Structures are given as C-alpha cells and as structure tokens.
Amino acid sequence: MKAYSEMSKAELEALHEELLKAYADAQAKGLKLDMSRGKPAASQLDLGMEMMDALNSQSDMHTEGGVDVRNYGGLDGIPEAKKLMGDIMGVPADKVIVCGNASLTIMYDTVARSMLHGVNGSTPWCKLDQVKFLCPCPGYDRHFAITESFGIEMINIPMTNDGPDMDMVEKLVSEDTSIKGIWCVPKYANPLGITYSDETVRRFAALKPAAEDFRIYWDNAYAIHHLYEEADRQDRILEILSECEKAGNPNMVYEFCSTSKVSFAGAGISAVASSEANLAWFKQSMTIQTIGSDKVNQLRHVRYFKDMDGIMKHMMRHAAQLRPKFEAVIDVFEKELGGLGIGEWTKPNGGYFISFNALEGCAKAIVQKCKEAGVVMTGAGATFPYKNDPKDSNIRIAPSFPTPEEMAAAAELFVICVKLVSVEKMLK
C-alpha cells in the first residue's frame, strides 16, 4: 500500500471522500461495543463457576493447620493462600500478606498510610512541602488516579521496549529527596504489553534513591496472563524482591498481585509481597483497620485451584478465549494499516491490552469518531498522568470483553477512523 505521506493532495482528497462514505456505512451498522476497560468477558467468568462449589454448607471450614476461616483472626491470610499467591509472584509465603478482592485497594492504602503515618518511621508525606512520583507512560490510568487524588506531583518517564527509561529514573531518584515512588507494571505492561528486561529489573534493584522512604510500586497484575501455551511465546521476568536483596535494598519494593482476572473480577483475592520490615509496617495499621480479609474466599480459591499447576491450567483456558480476540485486532491492523505510515501497534504475548500510536495530534479525534459510531474506547490521554498525552497519540485497546466477531468489527471501524482522521490532519 502507498503511504499517506507519499500521496498528492488530490489523492488525499479522493481518499477522504471514500473514507467519509465508509464511516457513514459503519455508523449505520448500529454497533454498541464497550472496549473502555480490560474487563473479562462473561464467558471467561463462566470458566470459574465451579469454584462456587468448592465450599458448601457441608464443607470443612478449617485450614490444614486447623484455623476456622469463619472466625476472626489471621490478619495476613491463611497459610495456603499465602503460598498460592507467593507462587504466582515467585516469592516465599512468609513474604506475603493476602488481602481483599482487589490489589488496587492495597496500593491506595499504601499511599494513604505513607501520607498519614510515613514509611517505616520516616516523616509522613502530608508534612512535607512536596511529594513526587515517577510515572512510566503510557501506563495504568488507575495508578495515576491514586497519586493525583493525594495531590502528589507526577513526572512522566518514557517507556522503551525494555521498560522505563532507566537512565532518567536513576538520575531523578538519586538527586531528588521529594521523589517517593515509581509505578510499575513490569510484565505484559498496561497498555504496551511489554515485559521489563533482566537489565531493567537489576537496575531497579540497584537504585540509590536520595529519599530513604522511596519505594518501587511493582504491580505484577499480569504475572501469569499469557496468551500462548508455547514456552517461547511466554515472557519471563526476574523476581524483583530477591534482586533487591542481592543489591542491598531489601526494603525498596512493594509487589502487588491479585486473581481479579484469574477467578472473578469482583471476588478474587489480592496480595502484597515485601521485606519483613515493610510487612511489619503494613500490619501496624492493618491491625487497627481490619480484623482480617475474607478467609472463606481465600479457602475457596485454595480448594478450587489447589496449587500453581491448577492455576496455570486455568489460565490457559483464559488464553484460549483471549488469543483469537487479540489476533483478530492485529490481523485487521496489519491488513488495513500496514505500510500506510499512520499508526504503530504492539503485538503482546500476554496481558489485556494492545497499544496503538496514531499520528501526533490524532488520538482524541479517533476515539471520538469511534464513540460516535458506537464503539466506546478508553479516553485518549488516559494512559498518561493528568490524562495529558503530550503528543495526543496513544490509544489503549482492550480486546477482552467483546466476542472475536465483535472485536473484528470494532477493529475495522477503528481502522476507518484512524484513516479518516489521519487524512484530515494531512489535508490541513
């Protein structure tokens, strides 16, 4: 195909007329699809329905150690759940606290504790003149929403194929005591789908922050969310806690994960892993905040999945549903946009998103045209702090919720919108 940049004005004008008609035809189809968030489809949620039978009124409600999960106690979770969540993250059970249904809650609480009480004896952030966070972007909008809600200044860090720009991270962290943390989605990153390289992980572990209370917020949300069964198409990542210990920084990282996209999105279990000192700091306020998370749900998960092997077999059932949707989008992109020079997209091996970069200044217009034709997408700019993409280029595509057929139709509409907005930009 001929690149748009090589077309004459007359060719672009003729193409514009064709695209206007194609867009009108797409609007007439009356599509009503929501691709705004990475929600599991109902058919994915159906995969775990047998979990509801793992416990019933006749079940033994005691852990292997004899703890009655119906009663108070067990602040950091039942041992079996700590092991299961530790195995997902690749860490020992004694480094894990199991919490409620969402890791986002743990992250919010961690920032709130730091604001109100300080980190492990350091000055509470609320008493400081300035608090900053590093934000690799494009990144996860809910991370940015947490720090923004507390009035924390966010600093954009460009992403590469190996992870965040570590030269920039190392420089900023070492020079500025007001930088207290960095958000990371290290594996199948939201929305790029990339996985941090070994060198990037080791450089994180070896950081020399100016602030003693600087922490890496390592949101390992997609640790086991592969799209392919073949080992060579499953990304691997170094385990960050052990790397930090080797580098002499055992307290520098909090790792988070959950089963929100493993079992049920609204009724999974979540966990945080960290050093002994950091977990003790968590428990100080948890002791006042709660009498413990839902141990019945923890037991339900353990009885159903049993172990890591059970988890991975279940995740391959998820992959079988997700893979055709991702491939449907990428096939349409390669067929319709390949060689045109008006967009680039990722081809992830896992996770929940495809990241698309349009021509500079086009993302908002593309998303708006999709909406007007019945396809709701994540707002342009959402993958950047303050919802401000300086290039107005990045668009996050979430293929999970629609069917493969709906996803192909949505991708075709998206392509029309990309072409139309790109031509209109060039004609200006």
Phi, psi and omega in degrees: 000150180279130179295143182299327182293343180266356182278148174283168178299319180297319179295319179295320179295318177295318178297321180302317179297318179297318183290325176299318178293317179298321179293319178297319177296320179295319178299323183292342180289342177067039178297145175221085184234141179246109177245028188282335181223160180277065181272136172297144175289159179303324180294330174290318179296328178297334181301331184258012186297334178294343175300329180295341179264357182293332175232140173214187185295344180262357187288150170286118186262030179246146174287174178299333179271002175094007180284131177278111186288350180279349188253178177294167174106177179068055184306321185263010176103159179287147185306319182296322179288325177297320179293316182299313180290326175297320179296322178299319181273347181080031182232158178294152182299330182286357176258012190239139165243127178266133185239211186278212191276352186216130177292335178301324178297318179297317181296316178299312180299324181294316177294319180297317178299318180296321179295315188275321190241350184083162183263114176049046177093355178284168180299131176305138183300330182294343180264002180265153179291329186209137175228132182232153174231142173272136186231093174303132183213148009294145185214198187273119186299327182288331171300309183296327179295324179297306183294324178296323182295335178264007179073021179278132180287131183252136182244124179293133172239120181297146176262145173242181177290346179258359184124197180297156175295098188287334174301316180291317180300310182300317182295310183296315183295323183283341187256339192237112181288346180277350176278114188252350182190170174219136176276136178220135165243092197283340183233131185047055191306143174274117005255001190288332182079005180275163177239135182300137178288164178302318180298319179298315180298316180294324178292324174299313183296332184263010180304148177239077185289144176290330180268127180294337181260020174289136179224146173268121178266095191264089185272091185274057188295331186243034185305325185236020187264064178282151174264344186232148180278334182294132184300325182285355176248014176250117181294145176241153179217145176295148180279120192288323183298313181292326177294321177295322178297316179300324184275000180081020179236058188297335185264006193276353187229141166246126177250134183238148171200170178203172174256024183301326178249026175245304179260267179237134184299330180257359186214040176270198171232152182235169181203156171234140177237139180193191180286167178301317181295318180293320180293324177297321178295319175302313187292334179306312181273330178300324179301327179272326187284324189211159172263007178126153179282180187289096182287334176297315178294324176298315179296320178303315180296316181294316181296325183281307184279330180071302184203185183297325179297319178295321177298313185291324176297320178295320181293332176289333174290322173298314183301321181298331178275323184283323187304313180298331180288315177297315183292328177297317179294311184295323178298316179296317180300313183294322181289318189262336185244347182303127177084355182278340178073024182240010179183153175227150183215157180270158176233077188288155174269357181187187181087202187232006188220153166244133179258130181240130175250113177274178172300147181304134178086010187246344190300312182299318181294322178296312180298321179295318179294323176299316181298318181292343177255009171101008179242114181268126180241168173302135182303137176299136183096344184298336183275010178234152174306143180061016180057033184240095174277110185301335179260355184046055188233324190276135177229129178267127180251126182247098187277357195288321192283316179290167172285165177303322179293316177297323182294320177296318179296319179295320179296321178295318176296316180303317180298317178301316181295319178299313181297314184297312181294323180294316178297316180297325176295317182293323180291337177288000000 
